[in-house]
Amino acid sequence: MELDISVIKKKYLEELSIAVDKYLPVENIFIYLCPDTGYRFYYPFTIFGDADFYRYLQGANKNYYETWKWENEQAASYIKDSDFLLDVGCGDGLFLKEMKKKGMQNLYGIDFAINEDVKNNNSGIYMENISIEKFCKANPGKFDVVTCFQVLEHISDVRRFIDNCLYSLKLNGKLIIAVPNSHPYIYKHDLYHTLNLPPHHAGLWDKKTLQKLSNYFPFEVIYTAHESIGSDLDYYIDVQLDYLYSKNLFFKFIFGSSIFKVIYKKYLYLFKNQVEGHSQITVYKRK
């Protein structure tokens, strides 16, 4: 599938005031599908953001790094106080700081954009601006748990990334991955959801694809779940109706009235806890 680059650039500029032209110096952007896992990824692999892009993004979106998310709570239940924990893509170390409050001592975080102020303000937590490949090769089999919150969707070389994470894990250690729930896109049908596009995201993950990874790596799935839709239900409903109307003019003619929209919304509100929301998490055990 080919994407319209002009639409991507326009959405970043209008919604986040970020000019992304320099990150998209190509004529075409495509979504390709892995026939074995169902993983979808953007191509070419040269269209993704750097440290400057994420500084711009954090400035434009003050809630980009939240203190404690749904997936953090899910992951915490699989981590013991005595574990050696590595958080890959730790940002400002917010998850690690919360785990320290819970009594953990062996806390490590790596990211490509950690500044000295962040490191100095996280006493008792080892944080380093270093590549995952370099760090994990220097720490083979050291960790009981490796967490990756909203990181894998930014990675173009998925195999190398996961191999590095596993290299640093102990036997029977846990790899915990949380990503946006792109089923098939954010909230099912929003193909041009701004922050699910390059230069922000490199790939699109769903529950089945994450589970199929166990066929290609030495780990097994021990837990998987998705966040419920919560406060984003109205947006979800609008996306579904727009998609249905665009695919079937007869459906729009029959069900395009305001009365139908009201009924549809009331129906989904009754079952909103069953509607898949923004994030999903999968916990793997290393073999």
N, C-alpha and C positions, 0 to 999 in steps of 0.2 A: 504494500500500500504506500502511495506517495502522499506526502503532506505539503501543504501550501506554506512556503517559508514566509511570505508576506503576512499571512494571518498570524503566524507565531510572533514575528517581530512586533506587529501592531498590538497584540494582546499584552506582551511584556511592557511595552511603552505606556499603554493606556491604563493598565491595571496596577503596575508596580513602578512606573516611571524609570524603567531600566532599558537602556538601548543595548540590544544584544547582537547588533550587526557584526561586530568583530568576532563573535563566537560562532557565527554561521556563515563563513565565507565560501559557501557552496551553492550550486544551482538547484540541487535536489536533496530532500531528506526522505528516507524510506523507513517503514516498519517491516522488519523481517520476522519470520516465525521459525523457531527450532522445531523440526518435525518429531523429535524424540520426546521433548519435555513440554512443548507448548509455550515455551518462553518467547516473548516478543521483545525485540530490541531495535533501537534506532540506529540508522546507518547513514553516513559514514561515522567512524569512531573518532573523528577530529572536531566534533561540534559541541563539546561539553565545557562547562564553566571551570574557572581557575579560582584561586584564593580571592582575587579581587572581585569576581562575580559574587561570591558568597558574602563578602563584606557589604557589597551593594545591596544584596538581597536581605541581609539582616537589618540594614538600615531602613529599607523600604517596608519590611514586615517585622514589626517589633515583637511579635509572638512567634518568630521563627524557632527560637529555642525556648520551650516551656520547661518549667521546673519538673513536673511529674505528669506523665501521660499514661493512658490506658495500658500501653504495651510495657511500660516500666513496672507497673503494678503486677502484670502478668509474669514478667521475667523474675521479679524479686522472689516469687514463691518457689522458684527452682534454684535459688542461691542460698548457700549456708554461710553463716558468719565466718567460718574458718576457711572458706574457699579463697583461692587466688583468682581474682577477677580482672579480666582485661576488657575494657570498653573501646572498641575500634570505631573511630569517628566520634570521639567523645565531646566535641565542641568545647563548651566552657566547663565541662566536667560536672554538670548538674546531676546526672544520674549517680555518678560516683560519690558526690557529696551527700546525697540522700542515703546511699548505702552505708556510708561512714556513720551517719547518724543512727543507723540501725545496728551498729556494732561491728561492722567489717573493718579489717585493718590492712589486708593485702590487696590494695586497689591500684590499678594501672590504667592509664588512658593514653591513646595516641590519636593524633589528628594532623592534617597537613597545614593547619592554620592556627596553632596554639601560640599565643603571645606570652611574653615574660610576665605580664601582670596576672594572667590567668594562672600560670604555674605558681607564682609566688603567693597567690591568695587561696591555694588549695593545699594547705599544710597537711602532711600525712598521706597525700595521694601523689603517686608518681605519674607525671604527665610529660609527654615529650612530643615535639613536632618532628615526626619521622615517618617514613613510609612503612606500611604494614609488612612488606617483604623484608626490609632490613631489620625491623624490630623482631618479627617472629623467628627469623633465622638465628637471631642472637639469643632467643629464649625458647628452645625446643622443649616441648612437653612440660611446660612450666605451670600452665593454668588449668584450674578446675572448670572454669566457665569463661567463654568468650562471648560478649554481646555485640551486636551490630544493630543499632536502632536507626532506621531510616537512612541506611548507608548503601545497601546492595543495589538499590535502584539507580545509584549514581555511578556504578562500576560497569565499564565496558568489557573488561577481561574478567568475567565471572569465575572461570575455572581457577585462574591464578589466585584470585582473592580468597576463595574458599579453601584452596590448598594451603595457603599461608595461615589462615585461621586454624585449620586442623593441625598444622605442624606445631603450633604452640600449645595445643591441647594435650592433656593427659589422656591415657586410655580410659574410656567411660566418661570422659569430660563432656560438658554440654556446650553446644554452639547454639546460641539464641539469636534468631534473625527476625526483625520486624521491618515491614515494608508497607508502602501504600497498597491498598487493595484494588488493583486494576482489573476489574472483572466485567467486561473486557478492558474498560478504561475506568478512570475515577468515576464512581457512582454509575457504573455500567456503560453509559453511552456518550460521555462527554469527551470526544476524541481530542478536542483542542482545549482541555483543561490546562491553564497556563503553567502551573508548577509541576505538571506531569509531562512536560515537553522538554526537549533540548532548549537551551544548554543546561537545564537543571537536571533532568532525568535521562538516564541512558537505557533503561529497560522497564518493562511492564510485567509485574508479578501478580499471580493469583494463587489460591490455596493449592490447586492441583499441581501447578508447576513446581511450587516449593516442595510438595510431597515427592514428586518424581525425581528430585535431586538425589534422593537416597539410592537410586539405581546407578548413580555414577560416582558417588563419593562414599568413603568408609564410615558412614553413620546411619542411624535409623531414626525415624520420626517417633518421638514419644509424646508430643503434644502439638496441637494446632488449633487456632481459634481466630475469629475476626471480631472486630469492634462493632457494636451496634450503631445505627445511623445517628441516634441522638438528635441534637439541635439542627443537624443539616438535613432533616427530612423534607422540608419545603423545597430546598434546592434539588434534592434527589427526585422529587415528584415532577418538578419542572423539566428536568433532564429526560425523564422517562416519557413524558407527554410530547416534548419536542421531537424525540426520536421516533415515536410511534406515528406522529403526524407527518414527519418527513418521509417515512417509508410507505405510508398507506393513506392516500388522499380520501378513500372511501371511509376509513376509520375516522379521519379528521372531520369529515362531513357529518357522520353519525354521532361521534362522541366529542366533538369540539366545542360543545356548549359550556357555558359557565356552570350550569347545574351539574353536568357530569364531572367537571373538575372538583367541585365541592364534595360530591359523593366519593370520588376516587381518593381524595385527601383524607376523608373521614375513615375510609376503609384501611388505608395504609397506617394511619395513626393508631388504629387498634392493634396492629401487628408490627409496630415500629421496632420492637426489640429483636425481631427476627430478620430485619432488613440489614444487610451488610453495610458497614460504615467505612470510614477512611482507612483504618489500619488493620493489618493481620500479623499474627506472630506464629512462628514455628520453632519448636525446641527439638534439637537433634542430640543423640548420644553417640559419641565417637566409638567406633569399633576397634 
